[in-house]
Amino acid sequence: ADEPVRRGADALGHDDARVLVVRSTVWGFDVWYRLAPVVVSYAERMAKVTVGCPDEATAEACFGPGGLMNAWKVLGKGWGGRGTIGGSPRGQRLGLSAVHETADALLRLMREG
């Protein structure tokens, strides 16, 4: 994709999807951020979900001050990380449906903000 990474408030100025769900065996966040400001990735081998935003300004534009720190408590016990990246509880294996549930919860949080 030749699209630039959507950052900050500009990330919310598009009508297309704001949360991208990917299922991948390799890390491609640098490419995925060109498609959406919030990426929810499922690593099948490790059965874990990772959530990321390209930078702090974008995370805060999507989720308010603190960025993804606001999402961890909504997603449930054990979810955590930093303001721009984190994921599912360590040691807990999740199924593919968890990635879609996570994306839905993040979309609701973004709309409420």
N, C-alpha and C positions, 0 to 999 in steps of 0.2 A: 504494500500500500504506500502510495506517495503522499498521503495526507500528512499534514504536520500533527505533532502531538498537541492535543487540545488541553490547554492549561488554564488555571484560574477561572475567573467568571466566564471567559470565552467557552469553557468546556460545557457550560449549561446553555449556550446560545444556539444549540442545534436541535432540530426536531426529531432526529433519529435516536435510536436506543442509547441510553446513557450508562447502562451496565452491560458489559460483554461477558458472556459465559464461554469458557474454553475448556476443552478436555485435551490434555497434552502430556507427552512424556518428556518434553523439553521446556526450558524456560524461554518465553518469548515476550515478556512484558514490554520490552522496548518497541516491539512491533504492534502488540495488542493495544497499547496506549494511543496509537494512531487511529484506532477504530472507536474507542470509547474512553472516557475519563476514569471509569471504574471497571476493573477487571476482576472476575471471580474465576479462578482456575482450579480444576480438579486433577490431582495427580493420582491416577488409578493405582499404580503400583504401591504407593504409600497410603492410599485411601484417605487423603487429606485435602482440605480446601484452603486455598490461599486467596486473600483479597488484597488488591493494591490500587493505589492512585499514583500518578507520575511524580507528584511533588506536593508539598504542604499547602500551597495556595489553591491547588485544584481540590485536594481533600477537604479543605475548609469551605470552598465554594459549594461543594456537594453536601457536606455533613455538618457545617458550622464550625465554630472555634474548637480546635482539638482534632478536627478531621475524623479519621476512622476510630479514634478513641471513643467517640459517641456511639459507634456501631457495635463495639465489642459487648457492651452490657445488654444491648438489644438482641444480639445473636445468641447469648446464653452463657452459662457457666463454662469457664475454661477457654473461651474464645479470647484472643488478645493479640497484642503486638504494639506497634507504634502508630503514630498519626497517619502514616502513609502506607503501611503494609503490615500484615499479620495473618492470622488464620485460625483454623479449627483447633480444638483442644489437643495437646500433645498426647500421644499414645492412644487416642481414640480413633478407630477406623470408621470412616463414613462411606456411605454408598453414593452413587452418582446423583440420586435424588436430592442429596444435601446441597449440592452446588446450585440447583434451581431454587430450593427453599431459601438459601442464602441470598441469591440475587433478588428474589421477590421481597425479602425483608429489607434489603438495602434500598430498593426502589421505593418502598413505602416510607422509609426514613428520609430519603431525599425529597419526596413529595411533601412530607410533613414540615420539613425545614423551610 
